[in-house]
Amino acid sequence: MRIEVKTSALKWGITAHEIETIIAFPVLRVVLEPRFSGTQPVLFVGAVTPNEPHLEVIADVAADVYVAFHAMVLRRKLANDLELDELITINYGTQRGAHNA
């Protein structure tokens, strides 16, 4: 699988390497409802190293290339909305801040 990281995914200070790592080795993978036809967004959750906050990465996996368009430290609201705490023990952290906003 090839991974393309869009500039929008870097907005919150998550690096391309971190995004690629979370997609390749997620703790949790959740298929999301597509907003646009022909797409298949998937939420990937994981931490790059133990004891680091979990990251949320959303990528369109409809094609041979996974296109990551969103990444940030996992938000409590998203975790609560999807009841992720029922599936994994979440390590929350502080947002790194928006870059290039």
MARDORO-871395 format. One record per residue (C-alpha): x, y, z; residue in three letters; residue number from 1. Coordinates in pm, 1 decimal, decimal comma, always signed. Each point is the difference from the previous one (the first is absolute). Layout:
% residues N
          X          Y          Z   gutor   figu
          X          Y          Z     ala    NUM
...
***
This chain:
% residues 101
          X          Y          Z   gutor   figu
       +0,0       +0,0       +0,0     met      1
     +126,4     +343,2      -90,1     arg      2
      -86,8     +297,4     +221,3     ile      3
      -35,2     +358,3     -118,0     glu      4
      -10,4     +271,1     +266,4     val      5
     -191,4     +314,6      -93,5     lys      6
     +112,3     +337,6     +135,2     thr      7
     -325,6      +22,7     +196,1     ser      8
     +108,1     -301,2     +206,7     ala      9
     +306,6     +189,0     +121,0     leu     10
     -198,6     +299,1     +128,7     lys     11
       -0,8     -112,8     +365,4     trp     12
     +371,1      -77,5      +25,6     gly     13
      -13,6     -373,0      -64,9     ile     14
     +287,3     -101,3     -228,6     thr     15
      -29,5     -201,5     -319,4     ala     16
     +207,2     -274,0     +165,3     his     17
     -243,0      -17,3     +293,8     glu     18
     -297,2      -13,2     -237,5     ile     19
     +155,7     -280,9     -202,6     glu     20
      +80,5     -192,6     +318,3     thr     21
     -355,2      +27,3     +136,9     ile     22
     -149,6     -114,1     -331,8     ile     23
     +242,0     -292,1      -25,7     ala     24
      -30,0     -108,6     +365,7     phe     25
     -329,1     +123,6     +146,5     pro     26
     -131,1     -101,4     +339,0     val     27
     -349,2      +51,5     -137,3     leu     28
     -149,6      +43,9     -346,2     arg     29
     -355,4     +133,6      -43,7     val     30
     -178,8      +29,7     -334,1     val     31
     -182,2     +333,5      -16,5     leu     32
     -304,2     +107,9     -198,1     glu     33
     +116,0     +161,7     -326,9     pro     34
      -95,2     +362,7      -62,6     arg     35
      +77,9      -28,5     -370,9     phe     36
      -82,8     -281,5     -240,1     ser     37
     +294,8     -207,8     -112,5     gly     38
     +186,9      +46,7     +327,4     thr     39
      +47,4     -223,5     +302,4     gln     40
     +131,2     +187,8     +302,4     pro     41
     +156,8     -204,2     +276,0     val     42
     +104,1     +121,1     +343,9     leu     43
     +332,5     -142,0     +114,9     phe     44
      +85,2      +36,3     +370,1     val     45
     +331,9      -76,3     +160,3     gly     46
     +316,7     +127,8     +160,7     ala     47
     +339,1       +9,2     -165,5     val     48
     +176,2     -115,7     +317,0     thr     49
     -127,7     -135,3     +332,5     pro     50
     -121,2     +255,9     +255,0     asn     51
      -55,4     +267,9     -264,9     glu     52
     -347,0     +143,8      -60,7     pro     53
     -215,8     -176,4     -253,7     his     54
      -28,4     +168,4     -337,5     leu     55
     -299,1       +5,3     -232,1     glu     56
      +69,3      -28,3     -370,8     val     57
     -272,4       -4,0     -263,6     ile     58
      +83,3     -127,6     -345,6     ala     59
     -197,2      -79,1     -312,1     asp     60
      +70,7     -365,1      -76,8     val     61
     -225,8      -33,9     -305,6     ala     62
     +295,1      -26,0     -241,0     ala     63
     +332,2     -184,9       -4,0     asp     64
     +159,2     +303,5     +163,7     val     65
     -114,1      +90,8     +351,0     tyr     66
      -43,4     +377,9      +10,0     val     67
      +36,7     +143,7     +351,0     ala     68
     -177,3     +334,2      +22,9     phe     69
      -42,6      +48,5     +377,2     his     70
     +222,1      -66,7     +301,7     ala     71
      +15,1     +130,6     +355,0     met     72
      +23,8     -114,1     +359,5     val     73
     -310,5     -209,5      +68,4     leu     74
     -286,0     +220,4     +117,9     arg     75
     -221,4     -104,3     +290,6     arg     76
     -312,3     +105,2     -190,4     lys     77
      +80,1     -227,2     -293,2     leu     78
      +91,2     -285,8     +233,3     ala     79
     -323,7      +48,2     +195,0     asn     80
     -215,9      +32,9     -312,7     asp     81
     +138,8     -327,0     -139,2     leu     82
      +18,9     -166,6     +344,6     glu     83
     +364,9      -82,4      -60,3     leu     84
      +64,1      -38,3     +373,2     asp     85
     -212,5     -315,9      -18,0     glu     86
     +260,3     -147,2     -235,4     leu     87
     +337,0     +130,8     +120,8     ile     88
     +158,1     +176,5     +295,6     thr     89
      +60,3     +350,3     -130,3     ile     90
     +303,0     +209,7      +82,6     asn     91
     -106,7     +362,2      -53,8     tyr     92
     +243,1     +285,4      -44,4     gly     93
      +21,6     +369,9      -70,4     thr     94
      -59,5     +121,5     -354,0     gln     95
     +317,2     +112,7     -168,1     arg     96
     -165,6     +306,5     -151,2     gly     97
     -105,3      +94,8     -348,8     ala     98
     +277,4      +71,6     -247,6     his     99
      -47,5     +179,8     -329,0     asn    100
     -358,4      +81,2      +96,9     ala    101
***
